[in-house]
Amino acid sequence: MLDDLILLRRFMNKIRTLIATVLATVAASAVAAEPQYLNSGKVLKGSFPFTEAVKVGNTLYLSGQLGIVPETQKLAPGGVKAESHQMMRNIRTILETNGYAMDNVVKCTVFLADMKEWPAFNEIYKTYFTQGKYPARSAFGVNGMAFDARVEVECMAAK
């Protein structure tokens, strides 16, 4: 009987240690997962009611990007192809500013003013990624975007 009590006490001590370890791990994860709201000011100037990117853990969530030329704060002239190039450069700038690269992009959502421009957009889009390592992607035709843009893309990147 005394041996059983000793074994039970040892077992309970191991359980307490295990619970303490799990709680410490959960607490550390909660701190690591605290959202960081990031604005580089390198792409869009001014005060807008959104954040350029939010980092949670090792994942970076980018707000939707347009083909805005940072120096002029106007859309790149030339239609969907010119806007697509500028937009992808803006995405790359935001990623690199925050320590990520285009190869870290895992998901994109595309918004097109006209789905007939899908092939022209794809022609530009694919040049910004390593062939065969394209992010998962969704696309939608929409009836209006800020600045009367032709295309907008939002992305998620992970390390």
ZIPEQUI-V824847 format. One record per pair of residues at least 24 apart in sequence whose C-alpha atoms are under 7 Angstrom apart, sorted by the first residue. I is the first residue (numbers start at 1). J is the second residue. D is the distance in whole Angstrom. If there is no record, write none. Layout:
I_J_D ; I_J_D
This chain:
32_57_6 ; 33_57_5 ; 42_70_7 ; 43_70_5 ; 43_90_6 ; 44_70_6 ; 44_73_7 ; 58_158_6 ; 58_159_6 ; 59_156_7 ; 59_157_6 ; 59_158_4 ; 59_159_7 ; 60_156_6 ; 60_157_5 ; 60_158_6 ; 61_155_6 ; 61_156_5 ; 61_157_7 ; 62_154_6 ; 62_155_5 ; 62_156_6 ; 63_154_5 ; 64_152_6 ; 64_153_5 ; 64_154_4 ; 65_91_7 ; 65_152_5 ; 65_153_5 ; 65_154_6 ; 66_149_7 ; 66_151_6 ; 66_152_5 ; 66_153_7 ; 79_150_7 ; 80_121_7 ; 80_150_6 ; 80_151_7 ; 81_120_6 ; 81_121_6 ; 81_124_7 ; 84_121_6 ; 84_124_6 ; 84_151_7 ; 85_124_6 ; 102_129_6 ; 103_129_7 ; 104_157_5 ; 104_158_5 ; 104_159_6 ; 105_135_6 ; 105_155_7 ; 105_156_6 ; 105_157_4 ; 105_158_6 ; 106_135_5 ; 106_136_6 ; 106_156_6 ; 106_157_5 ; 106_158_7 ; 107_135_5 ; 107_136_5 ; 107_137_6 ; 107_155_6 ; 107_156_5 ; 108_135_6 ; 108_136_6 ; 108_137_5 ; 108_138_7 ; 108_153_7 ; 108_154_6 ; 108_155_4 ; 108_156_7 ; 109_137_6 ; 109_138_5 ; 109_139_6 ; 109_153_6 ; 109_154_5 ; 109_155_6 ; 110_138_6 ; 110_139_4 ; 110_140_6 ; 110_152_6 ; 110_153_5 ; 110_154_7 ; 111_139_6 ; 111_140_5 ; 111_141_6 ; 111_142_6 ; 111_151_6 ; 111_152_5 ; 111_153_6 ; 112_140_6 ; 112_141_5 ; 112_142_6 ; 112_150_6 ; 112_151_5 ; 112_152_7 ; 113_141_6 ; 113_142_5 ; 113_143_6 ; 113_144_6 ; 113_150_5 ; 113_151_6 ; 114_141_6 ; 115_141_5
